[in-house]
Structures are given as structure tokens and as C-alpha cells.
Amino acid sequence: MSIYTFAGDFAEDLKNFPTPDIPEDATYSLGALPGKLNTFYGKTHTLESIQKIKDANIGRKDSDETRLKKSEANQGSKNSNYGGRYGMRGKTHSSATRAAQSAGAMKRERVTCKHCQKDFSINIVNRWHNDNCKNKTVDI
């Protein structure tokens, strides 16, 4: 069974087009095949084709019906932000998990900022300290 369905005059020409072996239970839509199964795998658009795509989409606006369908398709558990942006919003870690996190943090190497002499975990020190420290003196 092929998941490809083509419409238009070119359907006959594409009947002999080689298609990848796709499992019977695959539920991919055309063009959404993963990795090497995708017919565009390893290819790139030319600058000319990118410009054509841009030109075709200038001024394009979804109809109210399409906007409603997109909205309904992305509500509730189907929304990537469902349950909070970070997945833990409104929830708490168990005491065992918190103890494990604390133990892991205690194992991290500690370093001192060379400008303000404050002590930090090695994983965060370079973000706000060392070369980025607000107490760093600059020779003019």
C-alpha cells in the first residue's frame, strides 16, 4: 500500500517513480517522511527556488475557516506548551528527587571569580563573572 496520492495531469508520470519501502502501519503524510525515507533528504533548495517560494507567499493570508481549524488543532494536550512552558509549572519535585539534585549540585567543582572574589559553581561562573564580571577593571 502506498501512502502517496497525487492529483493533476502529472499523476500518470509519477506511477513509475521509485518510492521508498514504507511500513504498512506508517502514518506519515506526503513530504513528512523521516530521514532517508523523505524524498528531499540530503537536498537543498536553490536560491532561485527559495525566492519563488517567498514571492508565492507574499500577501498570503489564511481564511477564517483555516485559522479556526489551526486553532482547534493546537488546543489542549496537542499544544506544545500544554501544562506550562517548562512542563513543571504548578508541580513540585518529590523529596527524593530534590535530595538527588542537591547531591549532584554539591559534587560540582567550585571556582572563584578573579575580579570580585565570589565563589560559584563552575557551570555558571563564566556567564556573569570572570571576563563578564561587572567589577572587572578595564585599562584604557
C-alpha positions as semicolon CSV with decimal commas, in nm:
position;residue;x (nm);y (nm);z (nm)
1;M;0,000;0,000;0,000
2;S;0,143;0,338;-0,093
3;I;0,070;0,645;0,115
4;Y;0,132;0,870;-0,184
5;T;-0,169;1,022;-0,355
6;F;-0,118;1,255;-0,647
7;A;-0,364;1,475;-0,825
8;G;-0,341;1,651;-1,157
9;D;-0,201;1,576;-1,500
10;F;0,135;1,452;-1,376
11;A;-0,009;1,159;-1,173
12;E;0,044;0,916;-1,461
13;D;0,411;1,012;-1,496
14;L;0,471;0,951;-1,127
15;K;0,329;0,597;-1,116
16;N;0,670;0,455;-1,205
17;F;0,856;0,694;-0,974
18;P;1,064;0,494;-0,722
19;T;0,926;0,527;-0,370
20;P;1,096;0,408;-0,051
21;D;0,976;0,098;0,127
22;I;0,733;0,226;0,387
23;P;0,585;0,008;0,662
24;E;0,213;-0,070;0,623
25;D;0,132;0,094;0,956
26;A;0,313;0,420;0,873
27;T;0,102;0,729;0,926
28;Y;0,327;0,989;0,765
29;S;0,182;1,247;0,532
30;L;0,343;1,319;0,195
31;G;0,670;1,505;0,246
32;A;0,679;1,428;0,618
33;L;0,871;1,103;0,595
34;P;1,162;1,085;0,840
35;G;1,527;1,090;0,738
36;K;1,631;0,891;0,432
37;L;1,270;0,793;0,361
38;N;1,197;1,156;0,273
39;T;1,246;1,218;-0,100
40;F;1,407;1,557;-0,024
41;Y;1,661;1,407;0,220
42;G;2,011;1,547;0,163
43;K;1,893;1,804;-0,093
44;T;1,866;2,181;-0,063
45;H;1,663;2,447;-0,241
46;T;1,844;2,671;-0,488
47;L;1,841;3,045;-0,423
48;E;1,607;3,081;-0,720
49;S;1,356;2,833;-0,578
50;I;1,374;2,997;-0,234
51;Q;1,290;3,331;-0,397
52;K;0,997;3,172;-0,582
53;I;0,861;3,033;-0,254
54;K;0,898;3,375;-0,089
55;D;0,724;3,550;-0,378
56;A;0,439;3,299;-0,372
57;N;0,377;3,361;-0,003
58;I;0,386;3,743;-0,009
59;G;0,044;3,874;0,089
60;R;-0,083;3,523;0,165
61;K;-0,341;3,520;0,442
62;D;-0,524;3,221;0,588
63;S;-0,902;3,225;0,566
64;D;-1,107;3,249;0,885
65;E;-1,202;2,882;0,842
66;T;-0,834;2,779;0,816
67;R;-0,741;2,991;1,117
68;L;-1,018;2,824;1,319
69;K;-0,900;2,476;1,213
70;K;-0,539;2,559;1,311
71;S;-0,656;2,694;1,644
72;E;-0,863;2,384;1,724
73;A;-0,579;2,154;1,613
74;N;-0,344;2,315;1,864
75;Q;-0,563;2,325;2,174
76;G;-0,527;2,133;2,499
77;S;-0,283;1,845;2,516
78;K;-0,193;1,891;2,146
79;N;-0,034;2,227;2,229
80;S;0,342;2,208;2,284
81;N;0,309;2,438;2,586
82;Y;0,034;2,229;2,746
83;G;0,085;2,203;3,120
84;G;0,317;2,501;3,129
85;R;0,608;2,612;2,921
86;Y;0,862;2,413;3,116
87;G;0,650;2,112;3,200
88;M;0,695;2,156;3,577
89;R;0,488;2,471;3,623
90;G;0,236;2,408;3,900
91;K;0,410;2,084;4,002
92;T;0,677;2,004;4,260
93;H;0,961;1,754;4,265
94;S;0,943;1,474;4,519
95;S;1,171;1,496;4,822
96;A;1,381;1,209;4,682
97;T;1,433;1,395;4,354
98;R;1,520;1,717;4,537
99;A;1,774;1,530;4,751
100;A;1,931;1,379;4,436
101;Q;1,950;1,722;4,271
102;S;2,109;1,871;4,581
103;A;2,368;1,592;4,600
104;G;2,456;1,645;4,234
105;A;2,497;2,020;4,287
106;M;2,729;1,959;4,584
107;K;2,957;1,748;4,363
108;R;3,015;2,033;4,115
109;E;3,354;2,196;4,114
110;R;3,364;2,546;4,272
111;V;3,567;2,837;4,134
112;T;3,628;3,196;4,240
113;C;3,573;3,497;4,014
114;K;3,907;3,664;3,953
115;H;3,753;4,014;3,970
116;C;3,505;4,013;4,261
117;Q;3,641;3,710;4,450
118;K;3,294;3,548;4,484
119;D;3,265;3,168;4,490
120;F;3,049;2,992;4,223
121;S;2,970;2,655;4,068
122;I;3,185;2,602;3,761
123;N;2,878;2,563;3,538
124;I;2,763;2,925;3,592
125;V;3,072;3,132;3,671
126;N;3,153;3,241;3,315
127;R;2,805;3,377;3,243
128;W;2,822;3,671;3,485
129;H;3,177;3,658;3,617
130;N;3,542;3,624;3,514
131;D;3,563;3,807;3,178
132;N;3,198;3,924;3,210
133;C;3,217;4,048;3,571
134;K;3,078;4,397;3,633
135;N;3,368;4,457;3,875
136;K;3,625;4,397;3,602
137;T;3,863;4,688;3,558
138;V;3,947;4,794;3,205
139;D;4,283;4,957;3,124
140;I;4,249;5,250;2,887
